[in-house]
Amino acid sequence: MDQNNNHIHCTVDSCVHHSAQNGCSLNQIRVGCCEGSPTSCKGTECDSFQLK
């Protein structure tokens, strides 16, 4: 099922949820922290990521 959610843009094609045109097949994603108090995007991550 490769449905594209036009509201979630993603370039991580190693994720099972990655879909055509740099989209995501999920209706929503969870964003988490890699650091205690992130001050940039590098301190966050997509918690919905699943390796293909």
N, CA, C and O of each residue as an XYZ file, in Angstrom:
208
protein
N       0.852     -1.186      0.000
C       0.000      0.000      0.000
C       0.888      1.237      0.000
O       1.403      1.622      1.050
N       1.073      1.853     -1.132
C       1.949      3.005     -1.260
C       1.129      4.258     -1.517
O       1.161      4.821     -2.611
N       0.401      4.684     -0.506
C      -0.379      5.908     -0.633
C       0.490      7.070     -0.186
O       1.256      6.942      0.769
N       0.380      8.187     -0.859
C       1.208      9.342     -0.561
C       0.404     10.382      0.193
O      -0.637     10.834     -0.285
N       0.884     10.768      1.380
C       0.295     11.850      2.137
C       1.005     13.127      1.712
O       2.186     13.299      2.016
N       0.327     14.015      1.026
C       0.944     15.235      0.513
C       1.302     16.233      1.607
O       1.953     17.239      1.325
N       0.893     15.981      2.847
C       1.178     16.890      3.958
C       2.433     16.496      4.721
O       2.932     17.284      5.525
N       2.954     15.298      4.490
C       4.178     14.847      5.145
C       5.234     14.650      4.065
O       5.105     13.764      3.220
N       6.267     15.466      4.092
C       7.345     15.400      3.113
C       8.539     14.700      3.747
O       8.940     15.043      4.859
N       9.106     13.730      3.053
C      10.191     12.929      3.598
C      11.122     12.482      2.471
O      10.662     12.074      1.405
N      12.420     12.560      2.710
C      13.397     12.127      1.721
C      14.140     10.870      2.160
O      15.120     10.483      1.523
N      13.696     10.229      3.229
C      14.368      9.033      3.763
C      13.791      7.796      3.079
O      12.839      7.187      3.566
N      14.386      7.436      1.937
C      13.818      6.329      1.167
C      14.135      4.957      1.746
O      13.666      3.953      1.211
N      14.915      4.880      2.823
C      15.162      3.601      3.493
C      14.066      3.269      4.506
O      14.118      2.223      5.154
N      13.080      4.147      4.646
C      11.958      3.924      5.563
C      10.836      3.180      4.842
O      10.534      3.474      3.686
N      10.232      2.233      5.515
C       9.144      1.451      4.937
C       7.936      2.333      4.589
O       7.124      1.951      3.746
N       7.806      3.495      5.218
C       6.669      4.393      4.986
C       6.925      5.409      3.877
O       6.024      6.163      3.509
N       8.163      5.435      3.333
C       8.488      6.386      2.261
C       7.669      6.050      1.031
O       7.521      4.879      0.681
N       7.138      7.066      0.373
C       6.333      6.830     -0.826
C       6.777      7.761     -1.950
O       7.689      8.570     -1.784
N       6.131      7.634     -3.064
C       6.494      8.380     -4.268
C       6.563      9.884     -4.017
O       5.875     10.411     -3.142
N       7.379     10.548     -4.774
C       7.525     12.002     -4.747
C       7.896     12.533     -3.367
O       7.385     13.565     -2.933
N       8.802     11.811     -2.672
C       9.291     12.219     -1.354
C       8.173     12.481     -0.356
O       8.174     13.483      0.358
N       7.227     11.563     -0.324
C       6.126     11.655      0.615
C       6.192     10.555      1.661
O       7.188      9.840      1.772
N       5.128     10.436      2.415
C       5.012      9.437      3.477
C       3.635      8.793      3.359
O       2.641      9.469      3.096
N       3.591      7.485      3.556
C       2.308      6.784      3.434
C       1.497      6.818      4.728
O       0.353      6.364      4.746
N       2.067      7.347      5.804
C       1.340      7.440      7.070
C       0.415      8.654      7.080
O       0.668      9.637      6.384
N      -0.648      8.586      7.863
C      -1.542      9.732      8.044
C      -0.943     10.750      8.998
O      -1.211     11.946      8.892
N      -0.131     10.270      9.927
C       0.548     11.155     10.867
C       1.847     10.496     11.298
O       1.998      9.280     11.175
N       2.782     11.284     11.801
C       4.045     10.757     12.287
C       4.258     11.231     13.721
O       3.616     12.175     14.181
N       5.177     10.553     14.421
C       5.600     10.983     15.752
C       7.005     11.555     15.628
O       7.866     10.945     14.993
N       7.246     12.711     16.223
C       8.570     13.314     16.241
C       9.087     13.235     17.664
O       8.395     13.614     18.610
N      10.307     12.741     17.809
C      10.907     12.602     19.132
C      12.226     13.348     19.204
O      12.662     13.968     18.233
N      12.853     13.280     20.364
C      14.122     13.971     20.610
C      15.265     12.982     20.703
O      15.113     11.890     21.252
N      16.410     13.369     20.165
C      17.655     12.604     20.303
C      18.467     13.173     21.454
O      19.353     12.504     21.986
N      18.166     14.400     21.837
C      18.885     15.110     22.881
C      17.896     15.525     23.968
O      16.688     15.573     23.735
N      18.412     15.817     25.132
C      17.562     16.234     26.246
C      16.808     17.525     25.980
O      15.607     17.610     26.237
N      17.501     18.522     25.470
C      16.904     19.828     25.157
C      17.394     20.273     23.782
O      18.322     21.075     23.686
N      16.780     19.761     22.721
C      17.281     20.081     21.376
C      17.170     21.567     21.065
O      16.206     22.230     21.448
N      18.177     22.073     20.363
C      18.186     23.474     19.948
C      18.193     23.614     18.432
O      18.219     24.729     17.911
N      18.170     22.484     17.719
C      18.119     22.505     16.255
C      17.435     21.221     15.782
O      17.151     20.329     16.580
N      17.178     21.141     14.493
C      16.514     19.954     13.952
C      17.366     18.708     14.113
O      16.828     17.601     14.120
N      18.684     18.854     14.244
C      19.560     17.702     14.432
C      19.289     16.997     15.760
O      19.687     15.845     15.937
N      18.624     17.664     16.686
C      18.310     17.078     17.978
C      16.975     16.364     18.008
O      16.537     15.907     19.064
N      16.312     16.263     16.844
C      15.013     15.599     16.768
C      15.069     14.468     15.745
O      15.999     14.398     14.941
N      14.067     13.580     15.778
C      14.022     12.478     14.832
C      12.571     12.051     14.616
O      11.689     12.359     15.418
N      12.348     11.344     13.529
C      11.028     10.783     13.248
C      10.919      9.451     13.986
O      11.581      8.481     13.618
N      10.095      9.402     15.018
C       9.901      8.171     15.782
C       9.037      7.147     15.039
O       8.877      6.017     15.501
N       8.485      7.538     13.898
C       7.680      6.612     13.092
C       8.527      5.839     12.091
O       8.011      4.960     11.400
N       9.817      6.148     11.998
C      10.713      5.504     11.053
C      10.781      3.989     11.306
O      10.919      3.539     12.443
N      10.682      3.221     10.219
C      10.883      1.773     10.260
C      11.728      1.412      9.048
O      11.387      1.767      7.919
N      12.823      0.711      9.279
C      13.718      0.321      8.195
C      13.033     -0.640      7.250
O      12.336     -1.555      7.688
N      13.225     -0.438      5.944
C      12.648     -1.332      4.936
C      13.206     -2.697      5.078
O      12.842     -3.595      4.319
